[in-house]
Amino acid sequence: MGFEDKTKNAAEDAKGKAKEAWGKATGDDEKVAEGKADQASSDIKGAGEKVKDAFDH
């Protein structure tokens, strides 16, 4: 996994956590769901990159 990909995934995860926290603080269930979806997307991308790395080595 390249540094740029790791950085993008970390940023997406952080953004998701922030959205989730904001949603919880304001009672906005939609924002909480968006945050969780962002985090899940980041996790999936990270897993895909790890699989690619495994086959490259």
Contacts in CASP RR format, 6 or more apart in sequence:
PFRMAT RR
TARGET T0000
AUTHOR 0000-0000-0000
METHOD contacts of the structure
MODEL  1
MGFEDKTKNAAEDAKGKAKEAWGKATGDDEKVAEGKADQASSDIKGAGEK
VKDAFDH
1 46 0 8 1.000
1 49 0 8 1.000
1 50 0 8 1.000
1 52 0 8 1.000
1 53 0 8 1.000
2 49 0 8 1.000
5 45 0 8 1.000
5 46 0 8 1.000
5 49 0 8 1.000
6 49 0 8 1.000
8 45 0 8 1.000
9 42 0 8 1.000
9 45 0 8 1.000
9 46 0 8 1.000
9 49 0 8 1.000
10 42 0 8 1.000
12 38 0 8 1.000
12 39 0 8 1.000
12 41 0 8 1.000
12 42 0 8 1.000
12 45 0 8 1.000
13 38 0 8 1.000
13 39 0 8 1.000
13 42 0 8 1.000
13 43 0 8 1.000
15 35 0 8 1.000
15 38 0 8 1.000
16 34 0 8 1.000
16 35 0 8 1.000
16 36 0 8 1.000
16 38 0 8 1.000
16 39 0 8 1.000
16 42 0 8 1.000
17 35 0 8 1.000
17 39 0 8 1.000
18 35 0 8 1.000
19 31 0 8 1.000
19 32 0 8 1.000
19 34 0 8 1.000
19 35 0 8 1.000
19 38 0 8 1.000
20 31 0 8 1.000
20 32 0 8 1.000
20 34 0 8 1.000
20 35 0 8 1.000
20 36 0 8 1.000
20 39 0 8 1.000
22 28 0 8 1.000
22 31 0 8 1.000
23 29 0 8 1.000
23 31 0 8 1.000
23 32 0 8 1.000
24 32 0 8 1.000
END
